[in-house]
Amino acid sequence: SGCTVFGVSVDANWAGVRASNTYTDGETPLPTDTLTVSSKLQGFGTAQLRTGVVVDNLLLYVTGGLAVANFKRQWTLFNDDNGLTEVFSQKRWRLGGVVGVGTEWAITNNWSIKSEFLYMHFERDQVSFLSAIHNPGVSQRFESQDSVWVSRIGLNYRWGGGRY
């Protein structure tokens, strides 16, 4: 509509982003009880609405919508009293939201180059396990809150041609 553009974008992505952190109980001398939390983002997808303005053959836009991601987590407990280690793991899809900004430069009537920066924030995840080595019989509860920054470039093809 004039120099304003409205659109929809849907994508699916594979990922291999990993993060890990280890916590201790602070006892001395070493070793101490430890909890190691590992997380891997295995894939994500978004469904976005976008709107922007066209300046010559350059589209500047903002975008937002829904995001879904597959996270694999592992919690490793080490008990220094008995030297035992226990591992809990879980793989789960989580919903969230996505917002971002981008540019798209039309290099021909059908082809364009795209750059985009997205921020995804996912719902809080809670899981409980019964531990055999750390407070046996007492449920251990773990919470995770994830957010992901994504930057990407791409090459787009528009069927039917024509500029923005």
Helices and strands as residue ranges (DSSP letters): E 4-24, E 34-55, E 58-79, E 84-106, E 111-122, E 125-130, E 139-144, E 147-157
